[in-house]
Amino acid sequence: MKMLKAYPGDEENFENFIKDIESGKSKNIYCSITYLTPNYELLFTLKELKKLSELGKNCKIYLIMWDYSTLSNSYFRNVLRKKRMMDSALFIDKKIEELYKIVYSLGFNMKNFFIFKSSDLLKRFIHYTEEDLFQYFFNVLAIMNNKFFPEYKSSYMVRGPLDVFFCNFFHKLFPEELDYPMDLAFLGPDICQKAREIMHQEGIISFKKPILIRIEKFLIKYNFQIPNWDHTYKEVKKIINNSFISRQKIFKILYYLTNENDEILVDKELISYNFFLKEFKKASEMKLKDILTENLYSFLKLHKNNFLNLSQETFRKSFIKPVSKKNIQDLGGVMKSKVALDILLLSDGKNTTRDISKILKKSITEISTYVSKLKKLNLISVDKNNCLNRIVKGIKIEFQNIK
């Protein structure tokens, strides 16, 4: 875990957390992100999260995708306008589907990985009746002073404290998912620590929980873009060359990009990181940026290729959540058939269409028709061996979110 650091005051608790998960204790981890593109920052975060979760077999990860932030981002507003996508809810669901595939391509245990939209949390948060959580939140905002965080946008002044409330009360907002609070949270700005401190002072929480950890940030940005795996080598190079990155940060990023043998690429050849430090300690900034471009581009392409290989495999996400009346009607239209339900139950990765036709004693044509409908609804997929696989564990319908 090269990039993780506990917030001041949480260091000892974080060490104990590590010991707990290594001993097999069950723990819940909260992580908040804004998903814009499959960029290096997202991959860095997910890889550190994976390393942490792999220390024990009983870690459940709850990834909160800030759909509000995604839709308000200028990059996505332009995408929506150009593609003329008016259904933002469907657009976000496609992005979450993409996130699930990225997570799967990184090798996470999908049984213990769940993605939630911030909008779903906020709706339950506002309407929670057992306690006036929204009023508590507003009180915390009233106490906080913007002068202590002048570098943050107004949206972060709201989002940071909301994340702290979400991870503290997630078990109350989603009792069907959890029955106790989060143990640890991946959160960014210092404002989160301040919000937790105020919540503790005001008696909103009894202990300063969850443990707060941060991932070191390396801002590589130019013209509102940061390197992602769809960029060409020239595009990555242009962004890096036009970004202000200190020499110290270049060395840190390159250290993170080293492979399992602590090697990095220099002019298409792998050399040890220690040798690189010795030979290029006084290299020019332009040379260092060239080396960074080579390694970051290679890193992004590697993960893109792993992602694309999913077309030859299958992955399983948690639950499909219909977002419109039409979604429900389409699902109901297929699922009312006993044959369709039987096919779904038999889609365990072991049976082909022909196998299922024999088991159900139905014609291949009839089975194929239903398979096509189930695939269209993203309920099943067909792998390279022509076996059918369920993509989801189940279906959840939240009527208050249906449009």
Beta strands, then each sheet from edge to edge (+ up, - down):
strand 1: 4-6
strand 2: 27-33
strand 3: 59-65
strand 4: 113-117
strand 5: 184-186
strand 6: 211-215
strand 7: 263-266
strand 8: 269-272
strand 9: 317-320
strand 10: 348-352
strand 11: 380-382
strand 12: 387-390
strand 13: 392-395
sheet 1: 1+ 6- 5- 2- 3- 4-
sheet 2: 7+ 8-
sheet 3: 9+ 13+
sheet 4: 10+ 12- 11+
end
